[in-house]
Amino acid sequence: MEGGFITTKFNELLGWARKYSLFQYPFVTACCGME
């Protein structure tokens, strides 16, 4: 359960970064590619 909660929060953070920070977008994409 704990891992799922952390993953959910991480995904929320990724969504926020995509939405508000174009500068971080390549970094966010790289993180998603690593999963």
BAFI-3210 file (N, C-alpha, C; in Angstrom, 3 decimals, decimal comma, padded with zeros to 6 digits):
// residues 35
n [1|2|3|4|5|6|7|8|9|10|11|12|13|14|15|16|17|18|19|20|21|22|23|24|25|26|27|28|29|30|31|32|33|34|35]
n.u [000,831|001,900|003,856|002,221|000,938|003,085|003,824|001,543|001,658|004,042|003,331|001,424|003,106|004,645|002,644|002,057|004,482|004,604|002,464|002,997|005,685|007,611|010,325|011,192|010,121|011,518|013,041|011,073|009,919|012,066|012,165|009,761|010,322|012,218|010,878]
n.v [-001,205|001,232|001,744|002,123|004,492|006,267|006,124|007,212|009,866|010,613|010,483|012,516|014,672|014,580|015,178|017,798|019,049|018,742|020,311|022,904|023,548|024,003|023,915|021,751|019,681|017,852|016,448|015,236|013,588|011,883|010,578|009,149|007,456|005,803|004,119]
n.w [000,000|000,832|-001,098|-003,327|-002,623|-002,596|-005,269|-006,445|-005,484|-006,680|-009,374|-009,393|-008,949|-011,276|-013,122|-012,339|-012,888|-015,666|-016,362|-015,431|-015,820|-018,391|-018,725|-017,199|-018,551|-020,418|-018,541|-016,982|-018,894|-019,341|-016,892|-016,935|-019,056|-017,942|-016,230]
ca.u [000,000|002,749|004,462|001,197|000,732|004,250|003,722|000,479|002,186|005,051|002,606|000,846|004,206|004,955|001,566|002,227|005,661|004,227|001,463|003,461|007,104|008,113|011,757|011,419|009,421|012,410|013,417|009,902|009,803|013,135|011,751|008,718|010,959|013,015|010,015]
ca.v [000,000|002,417|001,971|002,677|005,884|007,022|006,192|008,163|011,208|010,866|010,754|013,853|015,615|014,593|015,902|019,213|019,525|018,844|021,362|024,242|023,815|023,535|023,681|020,429|018,657|016,766|015,660|014,429|012,566|010,925|009,779|008,226|006,470|004,897|003,205]
ca.w [000,000|000,941|-002,404|-004,208|-002,221|-003,066|-006,726|-006,761|-005,235|-007,705|-010,612|-009,249|-009,132|-012,706|-013,788|-012,029|-013,616|-017,076|-016,537|-015,071|-016,044|-019,681|-018,578|-016,631|-019,338|-020,870|-017,367|-016,632|-019,929|-019,097|-015,738|-017,393|-019,912|-017,116|-015,476]
c.u [000,866|003,378|003,473|000,949|001,867|004,191|002,669|000,982|003,214|004,382|001,949|001,912|004,594|003,908|001,699|003,391|005,339|003,350|002,086|004,900|007,585|009,596|012,034|010,827|010,342|012,837|012,280|009,738|010,863|012,773|010,722|009,329|011,738|012,160|009,863]
c.v [001,256|002,761|002,590|004,140|006,753|007,187|007,201|009,587|011,580|011,215|012,129|014,914|015,712|015,380|017,403|019,793|019,705|020,063|022,750|024,544|023,207|023,200|022,259|019,326|017,545|015,864|014,726|013,291|011,481|010,015|008,738|007,123|005,431|003,843|001,860]
c.w [000,000|-000,403|-003,376|-003,904|-002,738|-004,577|-007,145|-006,584|-006,290|-009,028|-010,563|-009,482|-010,601|-013,472|-013,566|-012,821|-015,096|-017,305|-016,400|-015,443|-017,353|-019,591|-018,102|-017,499|-019,848|-019,717|-016,966|-017,629|-019,717|-017,920|-016,163|-018,249|-019,119|-016,426|-016,152]
res [m|e|g|g|f|i|t|t|k|f|n|e|l|l|g|w|a|r|k|y|s|l|f|q|y|p|f|v|t|a|c|c|g|m|e]
***
